[in-house]
Amino acid sequence: MSIEEVTVQLPAPKPLALRDCALFLDLDGTLAPIAARPQDVRPDPRRTDLLERLAEQLEGRLAVITGRTLEDADRILEGRVGAIAAVHGLIRRDAQGTLHAHAPHPRLAEAAEALRRFAARDSGLLVEEKGLSVALHFRLARHCADAARACARRLAAETGLTVQDGDMVEELRTPGPTKADSVRAFMAEPPFAGATPVFLGDDITDENGFAAARELGGAGILVGAPRPTGARYRLPGVEAALAWLEAAL
């Protein structure tokens, strides 16, 4: 099943059976509400306790797959999740703690400088540098959305960087592994191998993660409002996603 051309009403997922699954979770918009600025997302005792308990019950078959840096994910999750794919899959820390990382694209610094010049036009535009990518956030300057998207695409064409579309953000990333590649890599290793993958995510950046879970016999779960998606199920928002995960414990 590919991304639907029209938005359909998806059913809620059945109760989660922890014994047989491997759980892959996006962070922003899935485990944590979207914030106006990335740095505004902070640790939360409820989320930390939930992840700690899930990791124990799943015997380690839990991974967070996020666009954030590894350091930022560890900050928000208070170090409770060992297996993390960060920067949309360009950095991956496996369940044994081994780090798999790509070298940054040689023209990334040039693109970051161009985005900073673009962002100077409006105080609501934010540039986030992630080592292997650079993101232009326009949630606080929505009137600049079209210009921001055009700027990102022009820079991608000039530099060879990859455009990563997101929710009120355009990101220029080093070409390389995606969230889908991260799911496949985790699923080829212990303790994930042999389990059924379940991927929860909210954004277009999670669609290839949904696809990888489906290819491996599992399913994607969209978190948030209905939209065109390749997910099989939907939960209405972060609170519903947390409650659904808690109900499995």
C-alpha positions as CSV (number, residue, x, y, z in Angstrom):
1,M,0.0,0.0,0.0
2,S,1.5,3.4,-1.0
3,I,0.6,6.8,0.4
4,E,-3.1,7.3,-0.4
5,E,-4.0,10.0,-2.9
6,V,-6.9,11.0,-0.7
7,T,-7.2,11.2,3.1
8,V,-9.0,8.2,4.5
9,Q,-10.4,7.5,7.9
10,L,-8.1,5.0,9.5
11,P,-9.2,2.7,12.4
12,A,-7.6,2.9,15.8
13,P,-4.9,0.2,16.4
14,K,-5.8,-2.9,18.4
15,P,-4.2,-3.1,21.9
16,L,-0.5,-3.5,21.6
17,A,0.9,-7.0,22.3
18,L,4.4,-6.4,23.6
19,R,5.5,-10.0,23.6
20,D,5.7,-10.2,19.8
21,C,6.5,-6.7,18.6
22,A,9.4,-4.4,18.0
23,L,8.4,-0.8,18.7
24,F,9.7,2.2,16.7
25,L,8.7,5.7,17.9
26,D,9.1,9.1,16.4
27,L,9.7,11.8,19.0
28,D,8.2,15.2,18.1
29,G,4.4,15.0,17.4
30,T,4.4,11.4,18.7
31,L,5.9,11.2,22.1
32,A,6.0,14.9,22.7
33,P,3.8,17.8,21.5
34,I,5.1,19.9,18.7
35,A,6.7,23.1,20.2
36,A,7.1,26.5,18.5
37,R,10.9,26.1,18.9
38,P,12.8,22.8,19.0
39,Q,14.6,23.7,22.2
40,D,11.3,24.2,24.0
41,V,10.7,20.4,24.2
42,R,11.9,19.1,27.5
43,P,12.0,15.9,29.5
44,D,8.7,14.8,30.9
45,P,8.4,12.4,33.9
46,R,5.4,10.5,32.4
47,R,7.2,9.9,29.1
48,T,10.4,8.9,30.8
49,D,8.7,6.4,33.0
50,L,6.7,5.0,30.1
51,L,9.8,4.5,27.9
52,E,11.7,2.9,30.8
53,R,8.9,0.4,31.4
54,L,8.4,-0.3,27.7
55,A,12.1,-1.0,27.2
56,E,12.0,-3.5,30.0
57,Q,8.8,-5.3,28.9
58,L,10.0,-5.4,25.3
59,E,13.4,-6.8,26.4
60,G,15.1,-4.0,24.5
61,R,13.0,-4.1,21.3
62,L,12.4,-0.3,21.5
63,A,14.0,2.4,19.3
64,V,13.3,6.1,18.9
65,I,13.7,7.3,15.3
66,T,13.8,11.0,15.1
67,G,15.0,14.0,13.1
68,R,16.7,15.4,16.2
69,T,20.3,15.0,17.0
70,L,21.3,12.1,19.1
71,E,22.4,14.4,21.9
72,D,19.0,16.2,21.8
73,A,17.1,13.0,21.8
74,D,19.0,11.8,24.8
75,R,18.4,15.1,26.6
76,I,14.6,14.9,26.1
77,L,14.3,11.1,26.8
78,E,16.7,11.4,29.8
79,G,18.9,8.6,28.4
80,R,16.2,5.9,28.9
81,V,16.3,4.7,25.3
82,G,19.5,3.0,24.1
83,A,18.6,2.3,20.5
84,I,18.1,5.6,18.6
85,A,18.3,6.7,15.0
86,A,18.9,10.4,14.8
87,V,18.9,13.1,12.1
88,H,16.4,11.0,10.1
89,G,18.7,8.0,10.1
90,L,22.1,9.5,9.4
91,I,23.2,8.6,12.9
92,R,22.2,5.3,14.5
93,R,23.1,3.9,17.9
94,D,22.2,0.3,18.0
95,A,21.0,-1.8,20.9
96,Q,24.6,-2.7,21.9
97,G,25.6,1.0,22.0
98,T,27.6,1.0,18.8
99,L,27.4,4.2,16.8
100,H,26.9,4.2,13.0
101,A,27.3,7.6,11.5
102,H,27.9,9.3,8.1
103,A,30.4,12.0,7.4
104,P,28.8,15.4,6.8
105,H,28.3,16.6,3.2
106,P,31.2,18.9,2.2
107,R,28.8,21.8,1.2
108,L,26.6,21.6,4.4
109,A,28.3,24.6,6.0
110,E,27.7,26.6,2.8
111,A,24.0,25.7,2.9
112,A,23.8,26.6,6.5
113,E,25.2,30.1,5.9
114,A,22.7,30.6,3.1
115,L,19.8,29.6,5.3
116,R,21.1,32.0,8.0
117,R,21.1,34.8,5.5
118,F,17.5,33.9,4.5
119,A,16.4,33.7,8.1
120,A,17.6,37.2,8.8
121,R,14.6,38.6,6.9
122,D,12.2,37.6,9.8
123,S,12.6,37.0,13.5
124,G,10.2,34.1,13.4
125,L,12.6,32.1,11.1
126,L,14.9,29.7,13.0
127,V,17.9,27.8,11.7
128,E,18.9,24.6,13.5
129,E,22.2,23.0,12.7
130,K,22.5,19.3,13.4
131,G,26.0,18.4,12.3
132,L,24.7,16.3,9.3
133,S,21.9,18.5,8.3
134,V,20.5,22.0,8.7
135,A,16.9,22.9,9.2
136,L,14.9,26.0,8.5
137,H,11.9,26.3,10.8
138,F,9.1,28.7,9.9
139,R,6.3,27.7,12.4
140,L,6.6,31.2,13.9
141,A,6.8,32.8,10.4
142,R,4.2,30.9,8.4
143,H,3.9,33.8,5.9
144,C,7.4,32.8,4.8
145,A,6.6,29.2,4.1
146,D,6.6,29.4,0.3
147,A,9.8,31.4,0.2
148,A,11.4,29.0,2.7
149,R,10.5,25.9,0.6
150,A,11.8,27.6,-2.5
151,C,15.1,28.6,-0.8
152,A,15.6,25.0,0.4
153,R,15.0,23.5,-3.0
154,R,17.3,26.0,-4.7
155,L,20.1,25.2,-2.3
156,A,19.6,21.5,-2.6
157,A,19.9,21.7,-6.4
158,E,23.1,23.8,-6.1
159,T,24.8,21.8,-3.4
160,G,23.6,18.2,-3.8
161,L,22.1,18.0,-0.4
162,T,18.8,16.2,0.1
163,V,15.6,18.2,1.0
164,Q,13.7,16.7,3.9
165,D,10.2,18.1,4.0
166,G,8.6,18.4,7.5
167,D,5.9,20.1,9.5
168,M,6.7,23.8,9.2
169,V,10.3,23.0,8.5
170,E,12.6,22.4,5.5
171,E,15.7,20.5,6.1
172,L,18.8,20.1,4.0
173,R,20.5,16.8,4.9
174,T,23.6,14.8,3.9
175,P,22.4,12.1,1.5
176,G,22.3,8.8,3.2
177,P,20.2,6.4,5.3
178,T,16.6,7.2,6.0
179,K,14.2,6.3,8.8
180,A,13.2,3.3,6.7
181,D,16.9,2.2,6.5
182,S,17.1,2.5,10.2
183,V,14.1,0.3,10.8
184,R,15.6,-2.3,8.5
185,A,19.0,-2.1,10.2
186,F,17.5,-2.5,13.7
187,M,15.3,-5.4,12.5
188,A,18.3,-7.3,11.2
189,E,20.0,-7.2,14.6
190,P,19.3,-8.6,18.1
191,P,17.1,-8.0,20.0
192,F,14.7,-6.8,17.2
193,A,15.2,-9.6,14.7
194,G,12.2,-11.9,14.4
195,A,9.7,-9.5,16.0
196,T,6.8,-7.7,14.3
197,P,7.7,-4.0,13.7
198,V,5.2,-1.3,14.7
199,F,6.1,2.3,13.8
200,L,4.4,5.3,15.4
201,G,4.9,8.7,13.7
202,D,3.1,11.9,12.8
203,D,4.9,13.7,10.0
204,I,5.6,13.1,6.3
205,T,9.2,12.3,7.4
206,D,7.8,9.1,9.0
207,E,6.2,7.7,5.9
208,N,9.2,5.7,4.8
209,G,9.3,4.3,8.3
210,F,5.7,3.2,7.9
211,A,6.6,1.6,4.6
212,A,9.6,-0.3,6.1
213,A,7.5,-1.6,9.0
214,R,4.8,-2.8,6.5
215,E,7.4,-4.5,4.3
216,L,8.7,-6.4,7.3
217,G,5.3,-7.7,8.2
218,G,4.2,-5.0,10.6
219,A,2.3,-1.7,10.4
220,G,2.6,2.1,10.7
221,I,0.4,4.1,13.1
222,L,-0.2,7.7,12.2
223,V,-0.4,10.1,15.2
224,G,-2.4,13.2,14.6
225,A,-5.1,14.5,12.2
226,P,-6.1,12.5,9.2
227,R,-4.0,13.1,6.1
228,P,-2.8,11.1,3.1
229,T,-0.6,8.3,4.5
230,G,0.7,4.8,4.1
231,A,-0.1,4.0,7.8
232,R,-2.6,1.3,8.5
233,Y,-4.0,2.8,11.8
234,R,-4.4,6.2,13.4
235,L,-4.3,7.7,16.9
236,P,-5.6,11.3,17.2
237,G,-2.6,12.9,18.9
238,V,0.2,12.6,21.4
239,E,-2.0,12.1,24.4
240,A,-3.8,9.2,22.7
241,A,-0.5,7.7,21.6
242,L,0.9,7.8,25.2
243,A,-2.3,6.3,26.6
244,W,-2.3,3.5,24.0
245,L,1.3,2.6,24.9
246,E,0.6,2.8,28.6
247,A,-2.4,0.4,28.2
248,A,0.0,-2.3,26.9
249,L,1.9,-2.3,30.2
